[in-house]
Amino acid sequence: MEITPLYLPEDMRRPKEAEHKEQTRLRRPKGLLKRLLQGVSQDPPRRLSKRMLALALVALLVLGGLAGYGAWRYLYQQDRQFFDPIDDPANAALVAEFQDFLKTNYIIYFDARELLTPGGSHRRVGSGGYGLNRLPPRHLWDGMLASLFVIEELRERFGAELNIISGYRAPVYNTAIGGARRSQHMRYTAFDVAPKSGKPEDVAKLHKILLAMRDEEKLFVGGLGKYDSWVHIDTREKNANW
Ligand SMILES: [Zn+2]
């Protein structure tokens, strides 16, 4: 037999009504959630933080790229074969000929290893020029003699040991270390010379000797540059100073 709700006793109907009231109380006004969400997304600080997030992402990408490039360059350089070109067995005959060349020209203060120095950047891992320099080709040797005679005379007058920190630079090496576009070092007519003492007053003394040799005694024509810890000398066709 079927019983309709209409005939249910009062106490049996009550729980249903209570449940209904409970649901009514919890029901949100229509559209409230949407309004709340819109309110949140239009909040200015919230928008700013989104922009910050985008900026942080871009910064992260840039830093990641730089780190990746650094690692790639380091690995690439590790892979690059490195030695002083003078120690390369393939250059042994050329180096022997160079030693004879020095002897023939009565060079006493500087030896082949000093005059064929590849330069500091060639030896320094991480430098753009690392491992890139070469020995000066044979056809440049005769043109180098004038500059070599100047530094022999400089060494004689200075009376103390000198370091040749740069001589010949292969064009690819000169570019890599940011050398002058038409650097005399690429023609092997320039030397950078430092006093072994490292003292600034000795650098000044070297520069003074060279100026006297060039401008007073007219022993040579060329460029003279004075730096913090070395002097540059070359024998280009006209005088230059820096
Ligand atoms: Zn120089």
Residues whose N, C-alpha, C, O or C-beta is under 5 A from the ligand:
A	BS01	ZN	A190 F191 D192 H232
